[in-house]
Amino acid sequence: MASPGVRRRLVRAAIGAVVGFVLAFGAGQAGLFDWLEALPGEDIASTVVAGMLLLLGLFAVIAASSSALYRRMAENYQEGDPLDGSVLRYLRVSGVVMILAAVLLLAPPLAVRYGLTGDAAIAVAVGMAALLAFQVWLNLRVMRTSDELSRAAMAEASIASFWLLQLGLFGWAVLAKLGLVAEVSLWTLMTISTVIYLAVSIITAIRRGMFA
């Protein structure tokens, strides 16, 4: 017989599947998929990644909105464990960081899609610079206020992502120089780096039992 933890995960997976189906159906009815088809492939990819970051960020903010809700939603919370307020603050700030990352990924493709050029493009760039500065400040705050386990996970994810990206970029650059593969844009490289860091961060957290 399945353990309570497994049953809880299965129930959440079923709920997530239903919610995902409803959202996908609504997006299709609203013409979102047709709108995405008009975008270049690299913009579609970055938009999908931004959507994932947005969902993860919203989940973190909602889960940390109250201690009772966190106890119900957190996978790694065991009944009776002490719940420090700093944990909720850390989760809320982390959620906001992910939401800002989603906005930063969405803004450039949307600006190009709607023909924002000249002064309008400059305004978008200035706004993004301000959001990026705010996100960097929040990231530093997360690092200062996180516990030893979280800091170790972030350091491990950063190191692993750096070497994966370094090796991948070098390998692709060599093949492109030899004319064996096509060159890719900076926006594509940025999207790939975001995906790799996100995947490595999740895998690292799972390995360290942070989502157990």
BELBEL-V318724 format. One record per residue. N is the residue number from 1. RES is the residue in three letters. PSI is psi as a letter, one per 30 degrees, with the letter a starting at -180 (NA if undefined). Layout:
n={N:N}
res={RES:RES}
psi={PSI:PSI}
//
This chain:
n={1:2:3:4:5:6:7:8:9:10:11:12:13:14:15:16:17:18:19:20:21:22:23:24:25:26:27:28:29:30:31:32:33:34:35:36:37:38:39:40:41:42:43:44:45:46:47:48:49:50:51:52:53:54:55:56:57:58:59:60:61:62:63:64:65:66:67:68:69:70:71:72:73:74:75:76:77:78:79:80:81:82:83:84:85:86:87:88:89:90:91:92:93:94:95:96:97:98:99:100:101:102:103:104:105:106:107:108:109:110:111:112:113:114:115:116:117:118:119:120:121:122:123:124:125:126:127:128:129:130:131:132:133:134:135:136:137:138:139:140:141:142:143:144:145:146:147:148:149:150:151:152:153:154:155:156:157:158:159:160:161:162:163:164:165:166:167:168:169:170:171:172:173:174:175:176:177:178:179:180:181:182:183:184:185:186:187:188:189:190:191:192:193:194:195:196:197:198:199:200:201:202:203:204:205:206:207:208:209:210:211:212}
res={MET:ALA:SER:PRO:GLY:VAL:ARG:ARG:ARG:LEU:VAL:ARG:ALA:ALA:ILE:GLY:ALA:VAL:VAL:GLY:PHE:VAL:LEU:ALA:PHE:GLY:ALA:GLY:GLN:ALA:GLY:LEU:PHE:ASP:TRP:LEU:GLU:ALA:LEU:PRO:GLY:GLU:ASP:ILE:ALA:SER:THR:VAL:VAL:ALA:GLY:MET:LEU:LEU:LEU:LEU:GLY:LEU:PHE:ALA:VAL:ILE:ALA:ALA:SER:SER:SER:ALA:LEU:TYR:ARG:ARG:MET:ALA:GLU:ASN:TYR:GLN:GLU:GLY:ASP:PRO:LEU:ASP:GLY:SER:VAL:LEU:ARG:TYR:LEU:ARG:VAL:SER:GLY:VAL:VAL:MET:ILE:LEU:ALA:ALA:VAL:LEU:LEU:LEU:ALA:PRO:PRO:LEU:ALA:VAL:ARG:TYR:GLY:LEU:THR:GLY:ASP:ALA:ALA:ILE:ALA:VAL:ALA:VAL:GLY:MET:ALA:ALA:LEU:LEU:ALA:PHE:GLN:VAL:TRP:LEU:ASN:LEU:ARG:VAL:MET:ARG:THR:SER:ASP:GLU:LEU:SER:ARG:ALA:ALA:MET:ALA:GLU:ALA:SER:ILE:ALA:SER:PHE:TRP:LEU:LEU:GLN:LEU:GLY:LEU:PHE:GLY:TRP:ALA:VAL:LEU:ALA:LYS:LEU:GLY:LEU:VAL:ALA:GLU:VAL:SER:LEU:TRP:THR:LEU:MET:THR:ILE:SER:THR:VAL:ILE:TYR:LEU:ALA:VAL:SER:ILE:ILE:THR:ALA:ILE:ARG:ARG:GLY:MET:PHE:ALA}
psi={k:k:l:e:e:e:e:e:e:e:e:e:e:e:e:e:e:e:e:e:e:e:e:e:e:e:e:e:e:f:g:e:e:e:e:e:f:f:l:l:e:e:e:e:e:e:e:e:e:e:e:e:e:e:e:e:e:e:e:e:e:e:e:g:f:l:e:e:e:e:e:e:f:k:e:g:k:k:k:f:k:k:j:k:f:f:e:e:e:e:e:e:e:e:e:e:e:e:e:e:e:e:e:e:e:e:e:e:e:e:e:e:e:g:h:j:l:b:e:e:e:e:e:e:e:e:e:e:e:e:e:e:e:e:e:e:e:e:e:e:e:e:e:e:f:l:l:e:e:e:e:e:e:e:e:e:e:e:e:e:e:e:e:e:e:e:e:e:e:e:e:e:e:e:e:e:e:f:g:f:l:k:k:l:l:e:e:e:e:e:e:e:e:e:e:e:e:e:e:e:e:e:e:e:e:e:e:g:g:f:g:NA}
//
